[in-house]
């Protein structure tokens, strides 16, 4: 009987008004900074207590969720930023669905709730899921939540909501939002509509129904079919409720019922039937114009202030199987050019292009198919352009009035020399793969063109890239008939010479692409810097660990710190996220058992390291500023038999010679090795040879592997590793300090192992070799190559110390790129000389026309491989 009364009580109080329940829960508990979540039942946060359940979705209350870091969020241009005191900040997580799978809310337009009508978007984070931070009043937040639970919530351009969760924005986060908006000096373009009578908040149900009012037990209500009767008329929220049999309620216990009676509704679980009453809905914004969604600022620049995803859409043809591969191909190269934390890159099928409202939310449309564009689809693309849209055509048949695409078979799939004019009128010359088509102006028609232009260096100066403005609202297209989207490979070109030409122009290919994308309004400044990670102290052999720990115990201060002029290392048994990491203060974890990395396998390193002293003690980091500084405080103290090496997966401030910076992305083998050389030794008297030995060690580490001896990896004077004589893929930096009778030398080395961009990597050479020779050589790993390089360096040093320069120069000359090379001194008009070799100190020797041999010092000159010059460095 008691349970029955509980059911009747709850049904009478809440059964007809789930919207009021949600609103009252949020209103009463928001001050406690708990978190409100609307999600699928399976995705309920651990420990959260369910308040309402419907159709597999739940409304629950849990621990407060906060956001204190906006580095990976793209802020919308809203200024001034104010989070209203009574408003709620929340995150909406969505997925993107196309075609028939697209979310279709209830058929009646009166039941649809538009996400953008109920909140003000603040920031987005593209990805899977796509996340949006927004703010809303308690009423609007509740309205969104109930609409989500009833599958009536509609988002833009194929986004389907999966979860809504309220968050607490830390003060520093609010300040970052405010500062960002102030910096961009953007004005708020969104106007909040006046609330209609329908959208006025309903009275708080907790206040409307008194705790001691006998009517709550149903004295004035009829629990039968139809709406409420009696002295209290049925409200807007009460329509359409069936009998009690159609609205079953479940209480997990009477104790929870009593908690509800005491106005705490966190732990009451409902399982309501179909047709939960709708919240009032303001229809005034249902027919908003496209121009209100994508605002125009300044020179008709499209600015997204609605909270819709900033999409780059790719139309790559109508054939399903072929288009998927083509989409991945084109998407990959654009993802290298733009910040994927700022933009989302999606495939646009023909069906979606014709049916869905994609143009409302597209920042750039990429058309990359040689298929003829159907007339109905072409009209859609032209309509998008007329709204101020931007189009990039990549070897596509798409064009419009004033231009036509003309076949020129002699150019088809051939490597050509292109001259590209940038917006500032400077030019870039590069080798490109032509599609076999050119752009020609239609007879009798001339259009005003943009500044971006590209033509071949041939007699006809065939036009392969054009920038074409369109309409009065800022629409424009950049149309290309060169394969900027294809990376150099033997699957693209067969001839080795063509591959070399394209690979040599790879950096300039990206330069052209970024120039085009920037002109079309995208931001190509990829500013995301990975967070620094702790160091791990790792032994290459088990027997070295105990002596190392004893030495360390004697040299750290009472807080476990070793300081140098550049940074401090704090040695700890374990690491927690509360420990601060900065470029000048790095924690070092000494628990080897706790070490794990997807990018560095300690066992593989140990297997490939065959040294007596070098590389025995490892300082490893996933991300660190530069390995060159890590050994600074240890290099003069640690015993020589404990050969130190610092290894990093990524460096944020990698160093090159002089003021140069060495880019160190994933896939680059980056390390700094400590060696000590007696002053009164063969190598101690010829220290410049150290950089040559290290460069040679990298090349020999690869080419000494059985089957890999013909991989075209070479050394270039004074300190570079090259593919043939074409492209740099690594370099060496040496810093030496003479202390007493010993040189303490830090050798920084970085070489590309598996990162194809921006130039080339060792595994690229292996792939090309396999294709050319039908071989099956396996790709190499950074951990094994670093260990092999250190092993080879120790052997080369021992040989040098025993036999002097003549012990290593034959191998060095075998791999260097300069044999018999003719160069000019100073400039293009300087005297021509022939490279002879290295002198006894390791400096370059050249022979002039009169037979005189001149020594060129690496500290005073740079060698320009592209122009074959030896250039005195400017002081």
C-alpha positions in Angstrom: 0.0 0.0 0.0 2.8 2.4 0.9 4.6 1.7 -2.4 1.4 2.4 -4.3 0.9 5.7 -2.5 4.5 6.6 -3.4 3.8 5.9 -7.0 0.6 7.9 -6.9 2.4 10.8 -5.1 5.2 11.0 -7.6 3.0 10.7 -10.6 0.7 13.4 -9.3 3.7 15.6 -8.5 6.0 14.9 -11.4 4.6 12.4 -13.8 3.1 15.0 -16.1 5.9 17.5 -15.9 9.3 16.1 -16.5 10.4 19.4 -17.9 9.5 21.0 -14.5 11.4 18.3 -12.7 14.6 18.9 -14.7 14.3 22.6 -14.2 13.6 22.4 -10.5 16.5 20.0 -10.0 18.9 22.3 -11.9 17.6 25.4 -10.1 17.9 23.9 -6.6 21.3 22.1 -7.0 23.2 24.4 -9.3 24.6 26.4 -6.3 26.3 23.3 -5.1 28.4 23.2 -8.3 27.4 19.6 -9.0 27.3 18.5 -12.7 24.1 17.8 -14.6 24.4 15.3 -17.4 22.0 14.3 -20.2 23.3 11.2 -22.0 22.7 7.6 -23.0 22.1 5.2 -20.1 25.3 3.3 -21.0 27.4 6.5 -20.9 26.2 7.6 -17.4 29.2 9.0 -15.5 30.5 6.8 -12.8 29.0 7.7 -9.4 26.3 9.9 -10.9 22.8 9.5 -9.6 20.0 9.1 -12.1 17.0 11.5 -11.7 15.1 10.8 -14.9 15.2 8.1 -17.5 13.5 7.9 -20.9 14.0 5.8 -24.1 17.6 4.8 -23.2 18.6 8.3 -22.2 19.1 9.6 -18.6 19.3 12.9 -16.7 21.7 12.5 -13.8 23.6 14.5 -11.2 27.2 13.9 -10.3 30.4 15.5 -9.2 31.4 18.9 -10.5 33.2 18.9 -13.9 35.5 21.9 -14.6 37.4 23.3 -17.6 40.7 25.1 -16.8 42.6 24.8 -20.0 41.5 26.2 -23.4 44.7 25.5 -25.3 42.9 22.9 -27.5 39.7 24.9 -27.9 38.9 27.3 -30.7 37.2 30.4 -29.3 34.3 32.0 -31.1 34.5 35.7 -32.0 32.2 37.0 -29.2 33.1 40.2 -27.4 32.6 41.3 -24.7 32.4 37.9 -23.0 30.2 37.8 -20.0 29.0 34.6 -18.3 25.8 35.7 -16.7 25.6 35.0 -13.0 22.4 32.9 -13.4 23.6 31.1 -16.5 25.0 27.6 -16.8 28.1 26.7 -18.9 27.9 23.3 -20.5 29.6 21.1 -23.1 27.6 19.4 -25.9 29.3 16.4 -27.4 28.2 15.4 -30.9 29.0 13.2 -33.8 28.7 14.0 -37.5 26.3 11.9 -39.6 25.6 12.1 -43.3 22.9 10.9 -45.7 20.3 8.5 -44.5 21.9 8.1 -41.1 21.4 11.8 -40.4 19.4 12.6 -37.3 15.7 13.2 -38.2 13.8 14.8 -35.3 10.1 14.3 -34.8 8.0 15.0 -37.8 6.1 17.9 -36.4 8.2 21.1 -36.6 6.6 22.2 -33.3 8.4 19.6 -31.4 11.9 20.4 -32.7 14.2 22.4 -30.4 17.2 24.1 -32.1 20.4 24.0 -30.2 21.5 27.4 -31.5 18.3 29.1 -30.3 18.8 28.2 -26.7 22.4 29.1 -25.9 25.3 31.2 -26.8 28.4 29.3 -28.1 31.7 30.1 -26.6 34.3 27.7 -27.9 34.6 24.5 -29.9 36.9 21.5 -30.1 36.7 19.6 -33.3 37.3 15.9 -33.2 35.3 12.7 -32.4 33.2 13.6 -30.6 32.8 17.3 -31.7 32.6 19.4 -28.5 31.0 22.8 -28.0 31.1 25.0 -24.9 28.1 27.2 -24.6 26.1 29.1 -21.9 22.4 29.2 -21.3 19.9 30.2 -18.7 18.5 27.5 -16.4 15.3 27.4 -18.4 17.1 27.1 -21.7 19.5 24.5 -20.4 16.6 22.4 -19.1 14.8 22.8 -22.4 17.9 21.6 -24.3 18.2 18.6 -21.9 14.6 17.5 -22.2 14.7 17.9 -26.0 17.8 15.7 -26.1 16.1 13.0 -24.0 13.1 13.1 -26.3 15.2 13.1 -29.4 13.9 16.5 -30.4 17.2 18.4 -30.3 18.4 19.6 -33.6 22.0 20.8 -34.3 23.5 22.2 -37.5 24.8 20.5 -40.6 24.5 16.8 -39.6 25.8 17.1 -36.0 23.9 14.7 -33.8 24.1 15.4 -30.0 25.3 12.5 -27.8 25.8 14.1 -24.5 25.2 17.4 -22.6 27.0 18.1 -19.4 27.2 21.2 -17.3 30.7 22.4 -16.4 32.3 24.9 -14.1 34.6 27.4 -15.9 37.6 28.3 -13.7 38.3 32.0 -13.2 41.5 31.6 -15.3 39.4 30.1 -18.1 36.9 32.9 -18.0 39.8 35.4 -18.2 41.3 33.6 -21.2 37.9 33.8 -22.9 37.6 37.4 -22.1 41.2 38.2 -23.2 40.8 36.2 -26.5 37.6 38.1 -27.3 39.3 41.4 -26.5 42.3 40.6 -28.6 40.3 39.8 -31.6 38.2 43.0 -31.2 35.2 41.1 -32.5 31.7 42.4 -31.9 28.8 40.3 -30.7 26.7 39.7 -33.7 24.1 37.4 -32.1 21.0 39.2 -31.0 19.0 37.5 -28.2 15.3 37.3 -29.4 12.7 38.6 -27.1 11.1 35.6 -25.4 7.6 34.9 -26.6 4.7 34.1 -24.4 5.2 30.4 -25.1 8.8 30.5 -23.9 8.2 32.0 -20.5 9.5 29.8 -17.8 6.9 27.7 -16.0 6.5 28.2 -12.2 8.8 26.1 -10.1 6.9 22.9 -9.5 8.4 22.6 -6.0 6.7 26.0 -5.1 3.4 25.3 -7.0 2.7 22.1 -5.1 3.0 22.6 -1.3 4.5 19.8 0.7 1.4 19.7 3.1 -1.2 20.3 0.3 -3.6 17.4 0.3 -4.1 17.9 -3.4 -0.7 16.3 -4.1 -2.3 12.9 -3.4 -4.7 13.4 -6.2 -7.8 14.7 -4.4 -8.4 17.3 -7.2 -7.0 15.1 -10.1 -8.4 12.2 -12.0 -5.9 9.5 -12.8 -7.5 8.4 -15.9 -7.4 8.9 -19.6 -7.3 12.5 -20.8 -5.8 15.6 -19.3 -6.1 16.9 -15.8 -9.5 18.0 -14.5 -10.8 19.8 -11.5 -10.0 23.3 -10.2 -6.4 23.3 -11.7 -6.6 23.5 -15.5 -4.2 21.6 -17.6 -1.1 23.6 -18.4 0.9 23.7 -21.6 3.2 21.1 -20.1 0.3 18.7 -19.3 -1.0 18.0 -22.8 -1.0 14.5 -24.2 -0.5 12.5 -21.0 -2.1 9.1 -21.0 -3.3 7.0 -18.1 -1.2 5.9 -15.2 -0.7 2.6 -16.9 1.1 4.5 -19.7 3.3 6.4 -17.3 4.9 3.8 -15.0 7.2 5.0 -12.3 9.9 3.1 -10.5 11.2 3.8 -7.0 14.4 2.0 -6.0 13.3 2.5 -2.3 10.9 4.4 -0.1 14.0 6.0 1.4 14.6 7.8 -1.9 10.9 8.7 -2.0 11.3 10.5 1.3 14.4 12.2 0.0 12.3 13.6 -2.8 9.7 14.7 -0.3 12.5 16.6 1.4 13.1 18.4 -1.9 16.2 16.4 -2.8 15.6 14.7 -6.1 19.0 13.5 -7.1 18.4 9.8 -6.4 14.9 9.3 -7.7 14.8 7.2 -10.9 11.9 7.6 -13.4 11.1 5.4 -16.3 8.4 7.5 -18.1 6.3 6.3 -21.0 6.0 7.8 -24.4 4.9 11.3 -25.1 6.6 13.1 -22.2 5.0 16.6 -22.4 6.8 19.1 -24.5 8.4 22.3 -23.1 7.1 25.5 -24.6 9.0 26.3 -27.8 9.7 29.6 -29.4 9.0 29.2 -33.2 10.1 32.7 -34.0 13.6 31.6 -34.9 12.8 28.6 -36.9 13.2 30.3 -40.3 16.3 32.2 -39.7 18.2 33.3 -42.8 21.5 31.8 -43.8 23.1 35.2 -43.6 22.4 35.3 -39.9 24.3 32.1 -39.3 27.5 33.0 -41.1 28.1 36.6 -40.5 30.2 38.9 -42.7 32.9 41.0 -41.2 35.3 43.5 -42.7 35.8 42.7 -46.4 33.0 40.1 -46.4 35.1 37.7 -44.4 32.9 34.8 -43.1 32.8 34.7 -39.4 31.1 31.8 -37.6 29.3 32.9 -34.4 26.5 30.4 -34.2 28.4 27.5 -32.6 28.2 25.4 -35.7 31.2 23.3 -36.6 33.8 25.1 -38.7 33.8 22.6 -41.5 36.1 22.0 -44.5 34.1 19.7 -46.8 35.5 17.5 -49.6 33.6 16.5 -52.7 35.7 13.8 -54.4 33.2 12.2 -56.8 30.2 10.0 -56.8 31.7 6.5 -56.9 31.4 5.3 -53.2 34.5 3.0 -53.2 36.8 5.2 -55.1 35.7 8.4 -53.4 36.6 7.1 -49.9 40.2 6.5 -50.9 40.4 9.8 -52.7 38.9 11.6 -49.7 41.6 10.2 -47.3 44.3 11.1 -49.8 43.2 14.8 -50.1 42.2 15.1 -46.5 45.7 14.0 -45.3 47.6 16.8 -47.1 45.2 19.5 -45.9 45.4 18.2 -42.4 49.1 18.9 -42.6 48.4 22.5 -43.4 45.7 23.6 -41.0 45.1 23.1 -37.3 42.8 20.1 -37.0 42.0 21.3 -33.4 40.4 24.3 -35.1 38.7 22.8 -38.2 36.9 19.6 -38.9 37.5 17.9 -42.3 34.5 15.9 -43.7 33.6 14.0 -46.8 30.6 15.5 -48.7 28.8 12.9 -50.7 26.7 13.8 -53.8 23.5 12.8 -51.9 24.4 15.0 -48.9 25.4 17.9 -51.2 22.0 17.9 -52.8 19.9 17.3 -49.8 21.6 18.6 -46.6 22.1 22.3 -45.6 25.9 22.0 -45.7 26.5 25.4 -47.1 25.3 27.1 -43.9 28.3 25.9 -42.1 31.1 25.3 -44.7 34.2 27.5 -44.4 35.8 25.8 -47.4 34.6 23.4 -50.1 37.3 21.3 -51.7 36.4 19.8 -55.1 38.9 17.1 -56.0 37.4 14.9 -58.8 38.0 14.8 -62.5 34.4 13.6 -63.0 32.1 16.0 -64.8 30.1 17.9 -62.1 26.4 17.2 -62.6 24.3 20.3 -63.4 22.2 20.1 -60.1 25.4 19.8 -58.1 27.1 22.6 -59.9 24.1 24.8 -59.1 24.6 24.0 -55.4 28.3 24.9 -55.5 27.5 28.2 -57.4 24.8 29.0 -54.8 27.4 28.5 -52.1 29.9 30.8 -53.9 27.2 33.5 -54.3 26.7 33.4 -50.5 30.4 34.3 -50.0 31.7 30.7 -50.0 35.2 29.6 -50.7 36.1 26.8 -53.1 39.4 25.0 -53.8 39.5 23.0 -56.9 42.2 20.3 -57.1 42.5 18.8 -60.6 38.8 19.1 -60.9 36.5 19.8 -63.9 34.6 22.4 -61.8 34.8 25.9 -63.2 32.3 28.7 -64.0 31.6 31.4 -66.5 34.7 33.0 -68.0 37.0 30.0 -67.7 37.1 26.6 -69.3 39.2 23.5 -68.6 41.0 22.4 -71.7 42.8 19.1 -72.2 46.5 19.2 -73.2 47.6 15.5 -73.4 51.3 16.3 -73.7 51.2 17.5 -70.1 49.2 14.6 -68.6 50.7 13.1 -65.5 54.1 14.6 -66.3 56.5 16.6 -64.0 56.6 20.2 -65.0 58.2 23.4 -63.7 55.6 25.8 -62.2 56.0 29.5 -61.4 53.5 30.4 -58.6 52.7 34.1 -57.8 51.8 34.7 -54.1 49.4 37.4 -52.8 52.4 39.7 -52.1 53.6 39.2 -55.7 56.6 37.2 -54.8 57.1 34.0 -56.7 57.8 30.4 -55.9 59.3 28.0 -58.4 58.7 24.3 -58.0 58.3 21.0 -59.7 54.7 19.7 -59.9 52.8 16.8 -61.3 50.4 18.2 -64.0 46.9 16.8 -64.5 47.0 17.3 -68.3 44.5 20.1 -68.3 44.9 23.9 -68.4 42.7 26.9 -67.8 41.7 29.1 -70.7 39.4 32.1 -70.8 36.2 31.7 -72.7 36.2 33.6 -76.0 35.0 37.1 -75.6 34.9 37.0 -71.8 37.4 38.4 -69.4 37.2 38.2 -65.7 39.1 40.2 -63.1 41.4 37.7 -61.4 42.9 37.5 -57.9 46.6 37.7 -57.2 47.3 34.0 -56.9 48.4 32.6 -60.3 50.4 29.7 -61.4 51.8 29.0 -64.9 54.3 26.6 -66.4 57.7 27.6 -67.5 57.1 26.6 -71.1 56.6 28.5 -74.3 52.8 28.7 -73.9 53.1 29.6 -70.2 50.1 27.4 -69.6 47.9 28.6 -66.8 47.4 25.9 -64.2 46.4 27.9 -61.1 43.9 30.7 -61.1 42.1 32.7 -58.3 38.7 33.8 -59.4 36.4 36.1 -57.4 32.7 35.5 -57.7 29.7 37.6 -56.8 29.3 40.6 -54.5 29.5 38.8 -51.1 33.2 37.8 -51.1 32.9 34.4 -52.8 36.0 33.2 -54.6 37.6 30.0 -55.9 41.2 29.0 -56.4 41.3 26.4 -59.2 44.3 24.2 -59.7 45.3 21.7 -62.4 48.4 20.5 -60.6 48.4 17.7 -58.1 49.2 19.7 -54.9 47.3 17.0 -53.0 49.6 14.1 -53.9 52.8 13.4 -52.0 55.8 12.3 -54.1 56.0 8.6 -54.4 56.7 5.9 -57.0 53.0 5.2 -57.2 52.6 8.7 -58.5 55.6 8.8 -60.9 57.7 5.9 -62.1 61.0 7.5 -63.1 63.5 8.0 -60.3 64.4 11.4 -61.7 60.7 12.6 -61.5 60.5 11.3 -57.9 63.6 13.3 -56.9 62.3 16.4 -58.6 58.9 16.2 -56.7 60.5 15.4 -53.4 62.9 18.3 -53.8 59.9 20.6 -54.2 57.9 19.1 -51.4 58.5 21.9 -48.9 57.5 24.4 -51.6 54.4 22.4 -52.5 53.3 22.9 -48.9 54.2 26.5 -49.1 51.9 27.0 -52.1 49.1 25.0 -50.5 49.3 27.1 -47.3 49.3 30.3 -49.3 46.2 29.2 -51.1 44.4 28.2 -47.9 45.3 31.4 -46.1 44.0 33.4 -49.1 40.8 31.5 -48.9 40.4 32.5 -45.2 41.8 29.6 -43.3 44.3 29.9 -40.5 47.4 27.8 -41.3 49.3 28.7 -38.1 49.5 25.5 -36.3 50.3 26.8 -32.8 49.6 23.8 -30.7 52.7 22.9 -28.7 52.6 19.6 -26.9 52.8 19.6 -23.1 56.2 18.7 -21.6 56.5 15.3 -20.0 58.7 13.9 -17.2 62.1 12.4 -17.8 62.8 8.7 -17.1 66.2 7.5 -16.0 66.8 4.2 -17.7 69.8 1.8 -17.7 71.0 0.1 -20.9 72.4 -2.8 -18.7 71.3 -4.1 -15.4 74.8 -4.1 -13.8 75.1 -0.3 -14.2 72.0 0.5 -12.2 73.3 0.1 -8.6 76.5 2.1 -9.2 74.4 4.8 -10.8 72.0 5.1 -7.9 74.9 5.3 -5.4 76.5 8.0 -7.5 73.2 9.9 -7.7 72.6 9.7 -4.0 75.9 11.5 -3.4 75.3 14.3 -5.9 71.7 15.4 -5.4 70.8 18.0 -2.8 68.5 17.2 0.1 65.5 17.7 -2.1 66.8 15.3 -4.8 67.8 18.1 -7.2 70.8 18.6 -9.5 71.0 22.1 -10.8 72.9 23.6 -13.7 73.0 27.0 -15.3 70.2 26.0 -17.8 67.8 23.8 -15.7 67.3 21.7 -12.6 66.6 18.0 -12.6 64.6 16.6 -9.6 65.0 12.9 -9.2 61.8 11.2 -7.9 60.7 7.6 -7.4 57.4 8.3 -9.1 55.5 11.0 -10.9 52.0 12.4 -10.3 50.2 15.1 -12.3 50.5 17.5 -9.4 54.2 17.8 -10.0 55.1 20.9 -12.0 57.0 20.5 -15.3 58.6 23.6 -16.9 61.5 24.1 -19.3 63.7 25.1 -16.4 62.5 22.4 -13.9 62.1 18.8 -15.0 61.2 15.8 -12.9 63.2 12.6 -13.5 61.5 9.3 -12.6 63.9 6.6 -11.3 61.4 3.7 -11.2 62.3 1.7 -14.3 59.4 -0.7 -13.8 57.0 2.2 -14.2 58.4 3.2 -17.6 56.3 2.5 -20.7 56.3 4.2 -24.1 54.7 3.5 -27.5 57.6 5.4 -29.2 60.6 4.0 -27.4 61.2 0.3 -26.6 64.0 -0.1 -24.0 64.5 -3.8 -24.9 65.0 -3.0 -28.6 67.5 -0.2 -27.7 69.4 -2.6 -25.4 69.5 -5.3 -28.1 71.1 -2.9 -30.6 73.5 -1.2 -28.3 76.9 -2.9 -28.4 79.2 -0.4 -26.7 81.7 -0.5 -23.8 80.8 2.9 -22.4 78.7 5.2 -24.7 74.9 5.4 -24.3 74.7 3.3 -21.2 72.5 5.6 -19.1 69.4 7.1 -20.8 67.4 10.2 -19.9 64.2 9.7 -21.9 61.3 12.1 -22.5 58.3 11.9 -24.7 58.3 15.7 -25.0 61.1 18.0 -23.9 62.3 21.5 -24.9 65.7 20.2 -26.2 67.9 17.3 -25.4 71.0 19.6 -25.7 70.3 21.0 -22.2 69.3 17.8 -20.3 72.9 16.6 -19.7 74.3 20.1 -18.8 74.3 19.5 -15.0 75.7 15.9 -15.2 78.3 16.0 -17.9 81.3 17.0 -15.8 80.5 14.8 -12.8 79.2 11.4 -13.9 81.8 8.7 -14.4 82.8 8.2 -18.0 81.9 4.5 -18.0 78.3 5.6 -17.4 77.9 7.1 -20.9 75.0 9.5 -20.8 72.5 9.9 -23.6 69.3 12.0 -23.7 66.6 10.8 -26.1 63.3 12.6 -26.9 60.3 11.6 -29.1 59.6 15.3 -29.7 61.4 18.6 -29.0 59.7 21.9 -28.7 62.9 23.9 -29.0 65.3 21.7 -31.0 68.6 23.4 -31.8 70.7 23.6 -35.0 73.9 25.3 -35.8 74.2 29.0 -34.8 70.7 30.4 -34.3 69.0 27.8 -36.4 66.1 25.7 -35.1 65.8 22.0 -35.9 62.2 20.8 -36.3 61.7 17.6 -34.3 58.3 16.1 -35.0 57.1 12.5 -34.3 59.2 10.0 -36.2 62.5 12.0 -35.9 65.3 10.3 -33.9 66.5 13.1 -31.6 69.3 12.6 -29.1 72.2 14.2 -27.3 75.2 12.0 -26.5 78.0 12.8 -24.0 81.5 11.7 -24.9 84.8 12.6 -23.4 88.0 12.8 -25.5 91.5 13.2 -24.0 93.2 16.3 -25.3 96.4 14.5 -26.0 95.0 12.0 -28.4 94.5 11.6 -32.1 90.9 12.9 -32.0 91.6 15.4 -29.2 94.0 17.2 -31.5 91.4 17.2 -34.3 88.1 17.9 -32.6 86.3 19.1 -35.8 86.3 15.5 -36.9 83.8 14.7 -34.2 80.8 16.0 -36.2 82.0 14.1 -39.3 82.2 10.9 -37.3 78.7 11.3 -36.0 77.2 12.0 -39.4 79.1 9.0 -40.8 77.8 6.9 -37.8 74.2 7.6 -38.7 74.7 6.6 -42.4 76.7 3.5 -41.5 74.1 2.5 -38.9 71.6 2.1 -41.7 73.8 1.0 -44.6 75.7 -1.7 -42.6 72.5 -3.6 -42.0 72.3 -6.6 -44.3 70.2 -5.7 -47.4 70.2 -2.0 -46.7 73.7 -1.2 -48.1 72.3 0.5 -51.2 69.9 2.8 -49.4 71.0 6.2 -50.8 71.9 7.8 -47.5 74.9 10.1 -47.5 77.0 12.7 -45.5 77.4 16.3 -46.5 80.1 18.6 -45.2 80.2 19.7 -42.5 77.5 18.1 -40.4 74.4 17.0 -42.4 72.8 13.7 -43.4 71.3 13.7 -46.9 69.3 11.7 -49.3 71.6 11.5 -52.3 72.7 15.1 -52.9 69.1 16.3 -53.0 67.5 16.6 -49.6 68.6 17.0 -46.0 67.1 14.5 -43.5 69.3 15.0 -40.5 72.0 17.0 -38.9 74.6 17.1 -36.1 75.4 19.8 -33.6 78.6 19.6 -31.4 79.3 21.6 -28.3 82.7 21.0 -26.7 84.2 22.1 -23.4 87.9 21.7 -22.5 88.3 21.0 -18.8 91.9 20.2 -17.7 93.2 17.6 -20.1 89.8 16.4 -21.3 87.2 17.5 -23.9 83.6 17.0 -22.7 81.5 17.0 -25.8 77.8 17.0 -26.3 76.8 15.7 -29.7 73.2 16.6 -30.6 71.8 14.6 -33.5 68.4 14.5 -35.2 67.5 12.5 -38.3 64.1 11.7 -39.9 63.2 8.0 -39.6 59.5 7.8 -40.2 58.3 11.4 -40.7 57.9 12.0 -44.5 57.2 15.7 -44.1 58.4 18.3 -44.5 61.2 16.8 -46.5 62.0 13.0 -46.5 62.8 10.2 -44.1 64.8 7.0 -44.1 61.7 4.9 -44.3 60.7 6.8 -47.5 64.0 5.7 -49.0 63.4 2.1 -48.0 59.9 2.2 -49.5 61.2 3.6 -52.8 64.0 1.1 -52.9 61.5 -1.8 -52.4 59.4 -0.6 -55.3 62.4 0.0 -57.6 64.1 -3.4 -56.8 61.0 -5.5 -55.8 62.6 -6.0 -52.4 60.9 -6.4 -49.0 63.1 -4.5 -46.7 61.3 -3.6 -43.4 61.0 0.0 -42.2 63.4 0.9 -39.4 62.7 2.2 -35.8 64.1 5.2 -34.1 65.1 3.3 -30.9 67.1 0.7 -32.8 68.8 3.3 -35.1 69.8 5.5 -32.2 71.4 2.5 -30.5 73.1 1.4 -33.7 74.4 5.0 -34.3 75.9 5.1 -30.8 77.5 1.7 -31.4 78.9 2.8 -34.7 80.2 6.1 -33.3 82.2 4.3 -30.6 83.8 2.0 -33.2 84.7 5.0 -35.4 86.2 6.9 -32.4 88.3 3.8 -31.4 89.5 3.5 -35.0 90.4 7.2 -35.2 92.2 7.1 -31.9 94.2 4.1 -33.2 94.9 5.1 -36.8 94.1 8.8 -37.1 92.1 10.4 -40.0 93.3 7.8 -42.5 91.5 5.1 -40.5 88.0 6.6 -41.2 88.3 8.8 -44.3 87.9 6.0 -46.8 84.5 5.1 -45.4 83.7 8.8 -45.1 84.5 9.5 -48.8 82.5 6.4 -49.8 79.3 8.1 -48.5 79.9 11.8 -48.9 78.1 13.8 -51.6 81.0 16.0 -52.8 83.4 13.7 -54.7 84.7 15.6 -57.8 82.2 18.4 -57.2 82.8 21.8 -58.9 81.6 24.8 -56.9 82.1 28.5 -56.8 83.5 30.6 -54.0 81.5 33.5 -52.7 78.8 34.0 -55.3 77.7 33.0 -58.8 80.4 35.1 -60.2 83.1 33.8 -57.9 86.1 31.7 -58.9 85.3 28.0 -59.7 87.0 25.4 -57.6 87.1 21.6 -57.2 86.4 19.9 -53.9 89.4 17.8 -53.0 88.5 16.4 -49.6 89.2 17.0 -45.9 92.5 18.2 -44.5 94.2 16.6 -41.5 92.0 18.7 -39.1 88.7 17.9 -40.7 88.2 21.1 -42.7 87.1 21.1 -46.4 89.8 21.5 -49.0 89.1 22.9 -52.5 91.5 23.4 -55.4 91.5 26.6 -57.4 92.1 26.8 -61.2 95.8 27.7 -60.6 96.2 24.5 -58.6 96.3 26.2 -55.2 94.5 24.3 -52.4 92.3 26.4 -50.1 91.0 25.2 -46.7 87.4 26.2 -45.9 86.5 26.3 -42.2 82.9 25.2 -41.2 82.7 27.8 -38.5 83.2 30.6 -41.1 81.3 29.3 -44.1 78.1 27.6 -45.2 77.8 25.3 -48.1 74.8 25.8 -50.4 74.0 22.5 -52.1 71.3 24.0 -54.3 73.6 26.6 -55.8 76.9 24.7 -55.4 78.5 27.7 -53.6 80.8 28.0 -50.7 79.7 31.2 -49.1 81.6 33.2 -46.5 79.2 33.5 -43.6 78.2 37.1 -42.8 79.4 38.3 -39.4 
